[in-house]
Amino acid sequence: MSFDLDSILANDRLAVARAISAVERGGEEARRALVALYPHTGRAHVVGVTGAPGSGKSTLVCRLAAWLRARGLSVGIVAVDPSSPFTGGALLGDRVRMQELSCDPGVFIRSMANRGSLGGLAETTVDAVAVLDAAGYQVILVETVGTGQAEVDVARAAHTIVVVVVPGMGDDIQAAKAGILEIADILVVNKADWENAERTIAEMNMTLQLGAPGAGWIPPVLPTVATQGTGVDEVAEAIGNHRQWLQESGGWEERQHRNARQRLLGAAQRRLYTLLVQRTDRERLEYLVQQVAERRIDPYAAADALLEMGGCPATGETEEPS
Amino acid sequence: MSFDLDSILANDRLAVARAISAVERGGEEARRALVALYPHTGRAHVVGVTGAPGSGKSTLVCRLAAWLRARGLSVGIVAVDPSSPFTGGALLGDRVRMQELSCDPGVFIRSMANRGSLGGLAETTVDAVAVLDAAGYQVILVETVGTGQAEVDVARAAHTIVVVVVPGMGDDIQAAKAGILEIADILVVNKADWENAERTIAEMNMTLQLGAPGAGWIPPVLPTVATQGTGVDEVAEAIGNHRQWLQESGGWEERQHRNARQRLLGAAQRRLYTLLVQRTDRERLEYLVQQVAERRIDPYAAADALLEMGGCPATGETEEPS
């Protein structure tokens, strides 16, 4: 058993790395680790940084980490983008900066493998954040590529969501990404030295003001040139302001509550599924799968049959009409 | 009730569009539609086309659709990439080609909104494919951006998976995408007129040969310049060859079986979850969420408490040690 609570709480790097690996593998060991760690979580400021591949979000994360370190804050970085420099694919400049960061005991960098079952990625990322939170990292930057649903869900689990876009790329694309813009607390227009940056900034301001819910937080639109560090101060300050606003407005508790609900219902769902699979007779399952494959029965009727057998009385008095 | 089985089976475009919308909304109406349609599915050749934004996969899909139409096959297109031209963001040339396609009654194009709950995207996409299958489309091209887990799952639900990469982009990135390469039945190196294309093709051939499972199908590596139509014939023929191989080797039934299992277990999981939420006392749920948010109880213990109450005896004799 490689799990050692005291070492994790003392931020022993090897213990932290092992705990995250356990979390990635999942199963009973992960569950035991998370049950033990859970009471020690809830202190870190979790910041999601999301954007398409090539938007420069990794460089921004790198710069933000350096900014926070310069102010004495410890920083965890969890990268979920398979093309992220933190995962291996890096421009040389990034790599040098990242090596500086990774030699700093106040920084812990971890990239998550983009694999596993549906929903598994979002779950294990949130769990990896919990490990870093328990280990005492004060700000945890979670880098995701904003194209997949799982990644949007990861971003939603953060207190503060930074969405990174680049100028141009077609207004159409930006519009199609309204789903991502909707969840932004801070919008960064990176590569703001490109020629059509002004227009993108104006458009983003308009989009976000249209969507701004009354007297709440209005997401600022901030230009950056992350490779040169331009505008990074403003982004870091906006992140701090957002945290303060969350704490003063009650939004912090609201987001903790939302995350708690997501974790609870997610755990319940996975538990139910595990129990279902455990209690199902293998032969009977194979028979049903074959019937579905041959179109003799639809998947929904087969699912009901499975639940009936599984020892879990799914078709009770609250059954919907079918 | 807007659902009309006979009109869908007769490929009435309005009825098909409405059924897909119902599927996107989910709930009881979607379920009723899919139960009715299910016996009429299983005939279409479902081809997943996946690749990063900017890899040119939309243009390739467009060209493949035209190739198939020229041979008298009806074609369904389901686009899951929010930045896809099919979703609105298009280069002018693409848009013209796409308008030609969309005026053709033998082509049905639908883009899926990249939203909804975790796993919802993969589910509704597979369901939209089922609608087009029942409506009689012979080949269904499913375009996904290959970065998110949900998209990989969508691709896995296809009979034939085409992965599109571009030359260069850093070997690191390509390596990180091994997860995507693993699932390729056909690998397309698009933009093969770029200078470093030869090397990428050689590398891809090596990677895929290493991973090739013995005497089975060896994924061909095919260069294309989709914007000019170069190499599209070869890709279309490889897709046809793969179908034939599947049918001769028993792989077709195997994939139908795998999809049936995924659909059955997925339906069972969602059913369980719905029942759990229905049977749970709201106040009690809120209480538990609050306890989790305050770190008084961990999500796993809370989930067990929820299942206990929900009328579903989750903690039976097969309970794991905790």
Boltz contact constraints between the chains, C-beta under 6 A:
constraints:
  - contact:
      token1: [A, 28]
      token2: [B, 320]
      max_distance: 6.0
  - contact:
      token1: [A, 31]
      token2: [B, 300]
      max_distance: 6.0
  - contact:
      token1: [A, 35]
      token2: [B, 298]
      max_distance: 6.0
  - contact:
      token1: [A, 35]
      token2: [B, 300]
      max_distance: 6.0
  - contact:
      token1: [A, 38]
      token2: [B, 298]
      max_distance: 6.0
  - contact:
      token1: [A, 39]
      token2: [B, 295]
      max_distance: 6.0
  - contact:
      token1: [A, 42]
      token2: [B, 295]
      max_distance: 6.0
  - contact:
      token1: [A, 82]
      token2: [B, 176]
      max_distance: 6.0
  - contact:
      token1: [A, 83]
      token2: [B, 173]
      max_distance: 6.0
  - contact:
      token1: [A, 83]
      token2: [B, 176]
      max_distance: 6.0
  - contact:
      token1: [A, 87]
      token2: [B, 176]
      max_distance: 6.0
  - contact:
      token1: [A, 88]
      token2: [B, 172]
      max_distance: 6.0
  - contact:
      token1: [A, 88]
      token2: [B, 176]
      max_distance: 6.0
  - contact:
      token1: [A, 89]
      token2: [B, 170]
      max_distance: 6.0
  - contact:
      token1: [A, 89]
      token2: [B, 172]
      max_distance: 6.0
  - contact:
      token1: [A, 89]
      token2: [B, 173]
      max_distance: 6.0
  - contact:
      token1: [A, 89]
      token2: [B, 176]
      max_distance: 6.0
  - contact:
      token1: [A, 115]
      token2: [B, 179]
      max_distance: 6.0
  - contact:
      token1: [A, 118]
      token2: [B, 119]
      max_distance: 6.0
  - contact:
      token1: [A, 118]
      token2: [B, 153]
      max_distance: 6.0
  - contact:
      token1: [A, 119]
      token2: [B, 118]
      max_distance: 6.0
  - contact:
      token1: [A, 119]
      token2: [B, 119]
      max_distance: 6.0
  - contact:
      token1: [A, 121]
      token2: [B, 149]
      max_distance: 6.0
  - contact:
      token1: [A, 145]
      token2: [B, 147]
      max_distance: 6.0
  - contact:
      token1: [A, 147]
      token2: [B, 145]
      max_distance: 6.0
  - contact:
      token1: [A, 147]
      token2: [B, 147]
      max_distance: 6.0
  - contact:
      token1: [A, 147]
      token2: [B, 148]
      max_distance: 6.0
  - contact:
      token1: [A, 148]
      token2: [B, 147]
      max_distance: 6.0
  - contact:
      token1: [A, 148]
      token2: [B, 148]
      max_distance: 6.0
  - contact:
      token1: [A, 148]
      token2: [B, 150]
      max_distance: 6.0
  - contact:
      token1: [A, 148]
      token2: [B, 151]
      max_distance: 6.0
  - contact:
      token1: [A, 149]
      token2: [B, 121]
      max_distance: 6.0
  - contact:
      token1: [A, 149]
      token2: [B, 150]
      max_distance: 6.0
  - contact:
      token1: [A, 150]
      token2: [B, 148]
      max_distance: 6.0
  - contact:
      token1: [A, 150]
      token2: [B, 149]
      max_distance: 6.0
  - contact:
      token1: [A, 150]
      token2: [B, 150]
      max_distance: 6.0
  - contact:
      token1: [A, 151]
      token2: [B, 148]
      max_distance: 6.0
  - contact:
      token1: [A, 153]
      token2: [B, 118]
      max_distance: 6.0
  - contact:
      token1: [A, 170]
      token2: [B, 89]
      max_distance: 6.0
  - contact:
      token1: [A, 172]
      token2: [B, 88]
      max_distance: 6.0
  - contact:
      token1: [A, 172]
      token2: [B, 89]
      max_distance: 6.0
  - contact:
      token1: [A, 173]
      token2: [B, 83]
      max_distance: 6.0
  - contact:
      token1: [A, 173]
      token2: [B, 89]
      max_distance: 6.0
  - contact:
      token1: [A, 176]
      token2: [B, 82]
      max_distance: 6.0
  - contact:
      token1: [A, 176]
      token2: [B, 83]
      max_distance: 6.0
  - contact:
      token1: [A, 176]
      token2: [B, 87]
      max_distance: 6.0
  - contact:
      token1: [A, 176]
      token2: [B, 88]
      max_distance: 6.0
  - contact:
      token1: [A, 176]
      token2: [B, 89]
      max_distance: 6.0
  - contact:
      token1: [A, 177]
      token2: [B, 82]
      max_distance: 6.0
  - contact:
      token1: [A, 179]
      token2: [B, 114]
      max_distance: 6.0
  - contact:
      token1: [A, 179]
      token2: [B, 115]
      max_distance: 6.0
  - contact:
      token1: [A, 256]
      token2: [B, 293]
      max_distance: 6.0
  - contact:
      token1: [A, 257]
      token2: [B, 293]
      max_distance: 6.0
  - contact:
      token1: [A, 260]
      token2: [B, 289]
      max_distance: 6.0
  - contact:
      token1: [A, 260]
      token2: [B, 292]
      max_distance: 6.0
  - contact:
      token1: [A, 260]
      token2: [B, 293]
      max_distance: 6.0
  - contact:
      token1: [A, 261]
      token2: [B, 289]
      max_distance: 6.0
  - contact:
      token1: [A, 263]
      token2: [B, 299]
      max_distance: 6.0
  - contact:
      token1: [A, 264]
      token2: [B, 289]
      max_distance: 6.0
  - contact:
      token1: [A, 264]
      token2: [B, 292]
      max_distance: 6.0
  - contact:
      token1: [A, 264]
      token2: [B, 299]
      max_distance: 6.0
  - contact:
      token1: [A, 264]
      token2: [B, 302]
      max_distance: 6.0
  - contact:
      token1: [A, 264]
      token2: [B, 303]
      max_distance: 6.0
  - contact:
      token1: [A, 267]
      token2: [B, 299]
      max_distance: 6.0
  - contact:
      token1: [A, 267]
      token2: [B, 300]
      max_distance: 6.0
  - contact:
      token1: [A, 267]
      token2: [B, 303]
      max_distance: 6.0
  - contact:
      token1: [A, 268]
      token2: [B, 303]
      max_distance: 6.0
  - contact:
      token1: [A, 268]
      token2: [B, 306]
      max_distance: 6.0
  - contact:
      token1: [A, 268]
      token2: [B, 307]
      max_distance: 6.0
  - contact:
      token1: [A, 269]
      token2: [B, 273]
      max_distance: 6.0
  - contact:
      token1: [A, 271]
      token2: [B, 303]
      max_distance: 6.0
  - contact:
      token1: [A, 272]
      token2: [B, 272]
      max_distance: 6.0
  - contact:
      token1: [A, 273]
      token2: [B, 269]
      max_distance: 6.0
  - contact:
      token1: [A, 275]
      token2: [B, 314]
      max_distance: 6.0
  - contact:
      token1: [A, 278]
      token2: [B, 318]
      max_distance: 6.0
  - contact:
      token1: [A, 289]
      token2: [B, 260]
      max_distance: 6.0
  - contact:
      token1: [A, 289]
      token2: [B, 261]
      max_distance: 6.0
  - contact:
      token1: [A, 289]
      token2: [B, 264]
      max_distance: 6.0
  - contact:
      token1: [A, 292]
      token2: [B, 260]
      max_distance: 6.0
  - contact:
      token1: [A, 292]
      token2: [B, 264]
      max_distance: 6.0
  - contact:
      token1: [A, 293]
      token2: [B, 256]
      max_distance: 6.0
  - contact:
      token1: [A, 293]
      token2: [B, 257]
      max_distance: 6.0
  - contact:
      token1: [A, 293]
      token2: [B, 260]
      max_distance: 6.0
  - contact:
      token1: [A, 295]
      token2: [B, 39]
      max_distance: 6.0
  - contact:
      token1: [A, 295]
      token2: [B, 42]
      max_distance: 6.0
  - contact:
      token1: [A, 298]
      token2: [B, 35]
      max_distance: 6.0
  - contact:
      token1: [A, 298]
      token2: [B, 38]
      max_distance: 6.0
  - contact:
      token1: [A, 299]
      token2: [B, 263]
      max_distance: 6.0
  - contact:
      token1: [A, 299]
      token2: [B, 264]
      max_distance: 6.0
  - contact:
      token1: [A, 299]
      token2: [B, 267]
      max_distance: 6.0
  - contact:
      token1: [A, 300]
      token2: [B, 31]
      max_distance: 6.0
  - contact:
      token1: [A, 300]
      token2: [B, 35]
      max_distance: 6.0
  - contact:
      token1: [A, 300]
      token2: [B, 267]
      max_distance: 6.0
  - contact:
      token1: [A, 302]
      token2: [B, 264]
      max_distance: 6.0
  - contact:
      token1: [A, 303]
      token2: [B, 264]
      max_distance: 6.0
  - contact:
      token1: [A, 303]
      token2: [B, 267]
      max_distance: 6.0
  - contact:
      token1: [A, 303]
      token2: [B, 268]
      max_distance: 6.0
  - contact:
      token1: [A, 303]
      token2: [B, 271]
      max_distance: 6.0
  - contact:
      token1: [A, 306]
      token2: [B, 268]
      max_distance: 6.0
  - contact:
      token1: [A, 307]
      token2: [B, 268]
      max_distance: 6.0
  - contact:
      token1: [A, 312]
      token2: [B, 312]
      max_distance: 6.0
  - contact:
      token1: [A, 314]
      token2: [B, 275]
      max_distance: 6.0
  - contact:
      token1: [A, 318]
      token2: [B, 278]
      max_distance: 6.0
  - contact:
      token1: [A, 318]
      token2: [B, 279]
      max_distance: 6.0
  - contact:
      token1: [A, 320]
      token2: [B, 28]
      max_distance: 6.0
